[in-house]
Amino acid sequence: MSISGFDQVVELASRLSPGEQLKLMAQIGAKLSAELAPAAIGQPATGSAAAVLQAMRAPPDLDNTDVDELERAVQAGRMRARYEGIFEQGHGE
């Protein structure tokens, strides 16, 4: 039966002094933290379904020019209100 990589690390670490073991654990923790940081803080992989949903749920990143352009587009797209109803005289066939 072969020994796994994890078991080898544990066996080798057991030969170190307690202070060296703590240093090793800190180094391993820092490396894992750096590699897993996006996943650990809830950042989904780029392009994944979770990332798309997160982007859709996030508030928009707008500046004043974006808001001004939207207001201009709304104003340009307005139609005159009709005050006569569809059932009034002259609309029947």
N, C-alpha and C positions, 0 to 999 in steps of 0.2 A: 504494500500500500504506500503510495507516494504522499509526501507531505505538501499541503497547499502553500501558496505564496503567503497568505495571511499567517498561517501557522509558522512559517519560517521567520517572518518578521517578529512574531511574538516570542519565538524561541531565542532569536538573536537579541531582542530587546531585554529578555530576562537576564542576560549576561551583563548588562550595563548597570552602572551604579544608579541609585534612585534619582539623583540629580540629572544624570544623562538621560534616563528614561523620560523625565519630565520635559527636557529639552526636545527629545525626539517626538514626544506627543504634541508639543507645541508646533513643531515644524510640520508634522503630518496634518494637524488641525488647520494651520494656515494654508497649506497647499490645497486641502480639500475645500476650504472656505472660498479660496480664489477660483477654483474650478467650478464649484457649485453655486456661487453667489447669485447668478440670475435666477436659477431655479429655486433657491432658498428664499428669495424675497418675492417670489410669485411672478417673475417675468417669464412668460411663455416663449418658446422658440420662435424666432422670426419666421413669419409666413404660415404659422400653424393656425388652426381654427381658433384656438384660445387667444392668439395674438390679434386676430381679426376682431373677435368679440370684444376684447379689451379696448381696442382702438375705437370701436363703435360706441362703447359705453363711456369713453372718456369725454370730458367737456372739450368743445372745439378750441383750437388755438387761433384766435382771431386778433387782429389789430384794428385800429380805427378805420383804416382804408377799406378793409373787408366789410365792415358794418356800413360804411358810406355807400359802397358799391351795391350792397344788398338793398339799401333803402332807395337808391336810384332805380334799380331794376323793378322793385315793387311799384314805385310811382309810375314808371313807364308802362307797366303792364296793367294798370288799372283801367277798368271799363266804366263807361257812364252807366249809372244806375237806371234801370227801367222802372217807372212808376206805374205803368199800366199792367194789369194782370192779363194772363193768357185767356181768361174767360170773358173779357170785356168785349163789347161789340166791335165787329170788324176783324176779329181774329178767328171766327168760326169758318167752317167750310161748308 
